[in-house]
């Protein structure tokens, strides 16, 4: 009986360690996701600014083919 209890305790400890490790991975992934979102938004803003600068004026005549 004591061996079974000890075995169960050991299994529970391993599971707790695994859960803690997985939780840490999730925390790191959320940090990475947040950083990627910020970079995406910055790049998106840069592209929009470039598009605005390169857009022809509204009163420019259309190009002829």
BELRA-V267844 format. One record per pair of residues at least 6 apart in sequence whose ideal C-beta (glycine too) atoms are under 6 Angstrom apart, sorted by the first residue. I is the first residue (numbers start at 1). J is the second residue. Records with the same first field share a line. If there is no record, write none. Layout:
I: J + J
This chain:
none
